[in-house]
Amino acid sequence: MSGKSRAPQSVGRSEEAAAPEGLLEQRETFIQTFFKKGAELTEELLKEDQRLRARMHELEAENAALRAQVASDDAIRDLLTKISHLEKEKKELISRVSHAQASSSEFSSRFAEIEAENAQLASLYVASHQLHSTLDPRSIVRQLKELLAQFVGARAFAVYLVDDDRHELAPICSEGVVAASLRRVPLSDGALWRAVGSGAASWVEGDATRGTIDAPAATIPMLLNGKAIGVIAVFATFEQKREFIDVDFELFKLLGAHAASALVAGRLFAEHGAKVGAVEAFLDLE
């Protein structure tokens, strides 16, 4: 009995000894499995965190791009608004410039007219001054020739005086024509006679370079106290002076009036010995 009871006791101790060793292994296995799972889970969490962070960066980049796009759209809208304003200002400026150009053109035109008028007045003044700058008949004729050539552009011309005794026009000087070709002209017919009879200057319309002695380009009566004492006949003008202009007509009037008085005054002064005369002749003139 006692021997039979020992055997079970021996077996029980080995089982008791083996049980803790299995628990340790299981515990060790569980711990290793637990930590392995934890490590794997942690690794997965870290990977997921990295993925989320990367996605977050992508979203931030997309958000920044969207913001830039919105800002760009706003900038484009602002630019379009500014462009619209600038186009409006441009149209206003173009309108102002056009108006200014029109005003400038009108001013330039008026300025040119004033310049022409000033040149005309200067020519008239010079012509008047030249004719009355001397009382010598030869000098007066010379001045008259220069005025006709320079101011009127006369290439061929002659100056006639009325011979009341013979009722003729007698040539006293000429330029650009053979003196022998000039003759006395009866006061009965022709352009010269018409100028004396009417007391008005006349001229051809158009080309003035092709006039002749029988058909002058212009005739200018020389008037003294409203009476024609002679005629200036412009037979032809220079090539560069193909037609008469407004200033020529004014010069015709001036030459017709001042040439007559200058010639008569010069002749009378020469006939009296280039003397003014006695003072008594000038008394009681008021």
C-alpha positions in Angstrom: 0.0 0.0 0.0 2.7 2.4 1.0 4.6 1.5 -2.2 1.6 2.0 -4.4 1.0 5.4 -2.8 4.6 6.7 -3.5 4.4 6.4 -7.2 1.5 8.8 -7.6 3.2 11.4 -5.4 6.3 11.3 -7.6 4.3 11.8 -10.8 2.4 14.7 -9.3 5.6 16.6 -8.5 6.8 16.4 -12.1 3.5 17.6 -13.4 3.6 20.5 -11.0 7.1 21.3 -12.1 6.2 21.0 -15.8 3.1 23.2 -15.5 4.9 26.5 -14.7 7.3 25.9 -17.5 4.4 25.7 -20.1 2.8 28.8 -18.6 6.0 30.7 -19.0 6.4 29.6 -22.6 2.8 30.6 -23.3 3.3 33.8 -21.5 6.5 34.5 -23.4 4.8 33.5 -26.6 1.9 35.8 -25.8 4.1 38.6 -24.9 6.2 38.2 -28.0 3.0 38.0 -30.1 1.5 41.0 -28.3 4.6 43.1 -28.8 4.9 42.0 -32.3 1.3 42.9 -33.0 1.9 46.2 -31.2 5.0 46.9 -33.2 3.2 46.0 -36.4 0.3 48.2 -35.3 2.6 51.0 -34.4 4.4 50.6 -37.7 1.1 50.7 -39.5 0.1 53.8 -37.4 3.3 55.5 -38.3 2.8 54.7 -42.0 -0.7 55.9 -41.8 0.5 59.1 -40.0 3.1 59.6 -42.8 0.4 59.0 -45.5 -1.9 61.4 -43.7 0.9 64.0 -43.4 1.7 63.6 -47.1 -2.0 64.0 -47.9 -2.2 67.0 -45.7 0.8 68.5 -47.5 -1.0 67.8 -50.8 -4.2 69.4 -49.6 -2.2 72.4 -48.3 -0.5 72.7 -51.7 -3.9 72.3 -53.4 -5.4 74.9 -51.1 -2.5 77.3 -51.8 -3.0 76.7 -55.5 -6.7 77.4 -55.2 -6.0 80.5 -53.2 -3.5 81.6 -55.8 -6.0 80.9 -58.5 -8.6 82.9 -56.6 -6.1 85.7 -56.1 -5.2 85.5 -59.8 -8.8 85.6 -60.8 -9.3 88.6 -58.6 -6.2 90.2 -60.1 -7.5 89.5 -63.6 -10.8 91.0 -62.7 -9.0 94.0 -61.3 -6.9 94.2 -64.4 -9.9 94.0 -66.7 -11.5 96.8 -64.7 -8.4 98.9 -64.9 -8.2 98.1 -68.7 -11.8 99.2 -69.1 -11.0 102.5 -67.2 -7.9 103.0 -69.3 -9.8 102.4 -72.5 -12.3 105.0 -71.5 -9.5 107.4 -70.6 -7.8 106.6 -73.9 -11.0 107.5 -75.8 -11.3 110.7 -73.9 -7.7 111.5 -74.5 -8.1 110.7 -78.3 -11.1 113.0 -78.3 -9.2 115.8 -76.6 -6.2 115.3 -78.9 -8.5 115.4 -82.0 -10.1 118.6 -80.7 -6.6 120.0 -79.9 -5.4 119.1 -83.4 -8.5 120.7 -84.9 -7.8 123.8 -82.8 -4.2 123.7 -83.7 -5.0 123.3 -87.4 -7.4 126.3 -87.2 -4.8 128.3 -85.3 -2.1 127.3 -87.9 -4.4 128.3 -90.7 -5.2 131.6 -89.0 -1.5 132.2 -88.2 -0.6 131.5 -91.9 -3.2 134.1 -92.9 -1.8 136.6 -90.5 1.7 135.9 -91.8 0.5 136.4 -95.3 -1.2 139.6 -94.4 2.0 140.8 -92.6 4.1 139.9 -95.6 1.6 141.7 -97.8 1.7 144.8 -95.6 5.5 144.7 -95.5 5.6 144.5 -99.3 3.2 147.4 -99.6 5.2 149.4 -97.2 8.5 148.7 -98.9 7.0 149.5 -102.3 5.6 152.8 -101.1 8.8 153.7 -99.3 10.9 152.9 -102.3 8.9 155.0 -104.7 8.9 158.0 -102.4 12.5 157.6 -101.2 13.8 159.9 -104.0 12.7 162.8 -106.1 15.0 162.0 -109.0 12.9 160.8 -112.0 15.5 158.3 -113.1 15.8 156.8 -109.6 12.0 156.6 -109.4 11.8 154.7 -112.7 14.6 152.4 -111.5 12.8 151.7 -108.2 9.6 151.1 -110.1 11.3 148.5 -112.3 12.8 146.7 -109.3 9.4 146.6 -107.6 7.7 145.2 -110.7 10.4 142.5 -111.1 10.7 141.5 -107.4 7.2 141.9 -106.0 5.0 141.3 -109.0 7.3 138.9 -110.8 7.2 140.8 -114.1 9.6 139.6 -116.7 8.6 141.9 -119.5 6.8 145.2 -118.9 6.6 148.9 -119.9 5.5 152.1 -118.4 3.4 154.5 -120.5 2.4 158.1 -119.8 -0.5 160.0 -121.4 0.3 162.6 -124.0 -2.7 164.8 -123.8 -1.6 166.9 -126.8 -1.5 163.8 -129.1 -4.1 161.7 -127.2 -1.6 158.9 -127.1 0.2 156.7 -124.6 4.0 157.1 -124.9 6.3 154.5 -123.5 8.9 156.0 -121.1 10.7 152.9 -119.9 10.6 149.1 -120.3 12.2 145.8 -119.3 12.4 142.5 -121.0 11.4 143.7 -124.4 13.1 145.4 -127.3 12.6 149.1 -126.9 12.2 149.5 -130.7 9.2 147.2 -130.6 7.2 149.6 -128.4 5.2 152.3 -130.0 2.9 155.0 -129.1 -0.6 153.8 -128.5 -3.7 155.8 -129.5 -6.3 156.4 -126.8 -8.9 154.8 -128.8 -8.8 151.0 -128.5 -7.0 148.1 -126.9 -6.2 147.0 -123.3 -4.1 150.1 -122.5 -6.8 152.5 -123.6 -9.4 150.5 -121.5 -7.2 150.8 -118.5 -6.9 154.6 -118.9 -10.6 155.0 -119.6 -11.8 152.8 -116.7 -9.2 153.7 -114.2 -9.2 150.0 -113.0 -6.5 147.4 -113.1 -7.1 144.2 -115.1 -5.2 140.9 -115.4 -5.5 137.5 -117.0 -6.9 134.5 -115.1 -4.5 131.6 -115.1 -1.1 131.5 -116.8 0.5 135.0 -116.8 3.8 133.9 -118.4 2.6 134.0 -122.0 1.3 137.6 -122.3 2.4 139.8 -125.2 2.8 143.5 -126.1 -0.6 143.4 -127.8 -2.2 141.3 -125.1 -0.6 142.1 -121.7 -1.0 139.8 -118.7 -1.9 142.9 -116.6 -2.6 146.6 -117.0 -2.4 149.0 -114.1 -3.5 152.6 -114.6 -1.4 155.2 -112.8 -3.9 157.5 -111.1 -3.4 161.1 -109.8 -6.4 162.7 -108.1 -8.6 160.1 -109.7 -7.3 160.7 -113.2 -5.2 158.2 -115.2 -1.9 159.8 -116.2 -0.4 156.6 -117.5 -0.4 152.8 -117.5 1.9 150.1 -116.3 1.7 147.1 -118.8 3.0 143.8 -117.5 3.5 141.8 -120.7 4.6 138.5 -119.1 5.8 137.1 -115.8 8.7 134.8 -114.9 8.2 131.1 -115.1 8.1 130.7 -111.3 5.4 133.3 -111.2 2.7 131.6 -113.3 -0.3 133.5 -112.0 -1.3 136.5 -110.0 -2.4 136.2 -106.4 -4.3 138.4 -103.9 -1.2 140.3 -102.8 -0.5 141.2 -106.4 -3.8 143.0 -106.8 -3.1 145.1 -103.7 0.4 145.9 -105.2 -1.3 146.9 -108.5 -3.4 149.4 -106.6 -0.5 150.8 -104.6 1.8 151.0 -107.7 -0.9 152.7 -109.7 -1.4 155.4 -107.0 2.2 155.9 -105.7 4.0 155.6 -109.0 2.0 158.4 -110.5 2.5 160.8 -107.6 6.2 159.9 -107.4 6.8 160.4 -111.1 5.0 163.8 -111.2 6.6 165.0 -108.0 10.0 164.0 -109.3 9.5 165.7 -112.6 8.2 168.9 -111.0 11.1 168.9 -108.5 13.6 168.4 -111.4 12.0 171.2 -113.5 12.4 173.7 -110.6 16.1 173.0 -110.3 15.7 170.5 -107.5 14.6 173.2 -105.2 11.6 173.2 -102.9 10.7 176.7 -103.9 9.9 179.9 -102.0 8.5 179.5 -98.6 5.6 181.8 -99.6 4.2 179.0 -101.9 3.6 176.9 -98.8 2.0 179.6 -96.6 -1.8 179.5 -95.9 -2.1 175.9 -96.8 -4.5 175.2 -93.9 
